[in-house]
């Protein structure tokens, strides 16, 4: 009887300890997940290679991505691979960004190499879209994507759309505003282009861009294509 009681007590203690262990493990897991980006554990692409699995498990994803980047440079820098058209280039870039989805230079450099050097536009668009999926605030990728689509498809509407997306970010260079305005003058009505330059003139903090906007407005007015040039003049005077 005494032995049975000891067994029950031992089983109860084990059950309590197991419950405490489950509770603390669940709490610790919740804290860990909250402190890591969404992609850290859930990005299935990061489990394609043994090295990637190790880097996720032990928390050195960025270090592993650096090693992958070195391998990429060695591959792309070896002209012996040129006769194959660097057929494995996309895989190298994909591996880098699987290890560290925030390795933004890999997207821009790799995308440019695929598109402008090798004319593999579909792969370039794919890798840059992957970059935007994990780095939506990195507006430079929108410029690359727009330029590639414009070069491959001559799709001015999508190109303008990507530039407009990039122009929404406060840390963009003023050059983006000038590029977009110059393109508006080619593809939009004089009134639409003038309205844009008025907005830039009133909002930009860049002296060169403000002067450029003013000169473009004068050129549009002198071109005689505006429906009501007086409105533009009054807005400039205000």
Residue pairs with C-beta under 8 A, 6 or more apart in sequence:
33 41
37 102
39 46
39 101
39 134
40 56
40 61
41 56
43 98
43 101
45 94
45 98
46 52
46 53
46 55
46 56
46 61
46 98
46 99
47 53
47 56
48 95
48 98
49 95
49 98
51 64
51 67
51 99
52 64
52 95
52 98
52 99
54 64
55 61
55 63
55 64
55 65
55 99
61 99
61 100
62 99
62 100
62 103
64 99
64 100
65 96
65 97
65 99
65 100
65 103
65 106
68 92
68 95
68 96
68 99
69 96
69 103
69 106
71 92
72 89
72 92
72 93
72 95
72 96
72 106
72 110
75 81
75 86
75 88
75 89
75 92
76 86
76 89
76 92
76 113
81 87
81 88
85 118
86 113
86 118
89 110
89 113
89 114
89 118
89 120
89 123
90 110
90 114
90 120
90 123
90 126
90 127
92 110
93 106
93 107
93 110
93 111
93 114
93 127
94 127
94 130
96 103
96 106
96 110
97 103
97 106
97 107
97 127
97 130
97 131
97 134
101 130
101 131
101 134
101 135
102 134
102 135
104 131
104 135
104 138
104 140
104 141
107 127
107 128
107 130
107 131
107 135
107 141
107 144
108 128
108 131
108 140
108 141
108 144
110 124
110 127
111 124
111 125
111 127
111 128
111 131
111 141
111 144
111 145
111 148
112 124
112 144
114 120
114 121
114 123
114 124
114 127
115 121
115 124
115 125
115 144
115 147
115 148
115 151
115 152
116 148
116 151
121 148
121 151
121 152
124 148
125 145
125 148
125 149
125 152
128 141
128 144
128 145
128 148
129 145
131 138
131 141
132 138
132 141
132 142
132 145
135 141
137 169
139 165
139 166
139 168
139 169
139 171
139 172
140 166
142 162
142 163
142 165
142 166
143 162
143 163
143 166
143 176
145 162
146 158
146 159
146 160
146 161
146 162
146 163
146 166
147 159
149 155
149 158
149 159
149 162
150 156
150 158
150 159
156 183
156 187
159 183
160 180
160 183
160 184
160 187
163 176
163 179
163 180
163 183
164 180
166 172
166 176
167 176
167 177
167 180
174 204
174 205
174 206
174 208
174 209
175 209
177 200
177 204
177 206
177 209
177 213
178 209
178 212
180 196
181 193
181 196
181 197
181 200
181 212
181 213
181 216
182 216
184 192
184 193
184 196
185 193
185 216
185 220
188 196
189 225
190 220
190 223
190 225
190 226
191 226
191 227
193 216
193 220
194 217
194 220
194 221
194 226
194 232
197 213
197 216
197 217
197 220
198 213
198 217
198 232
198 235
198 236
200 209
200 210
200 213
201 210
201 213
201 214
201 217
201 236
202 235
204 210
204 213
214 236
217 232
217 236
220 226
220 232
221 229
221 232
221 233
226 232
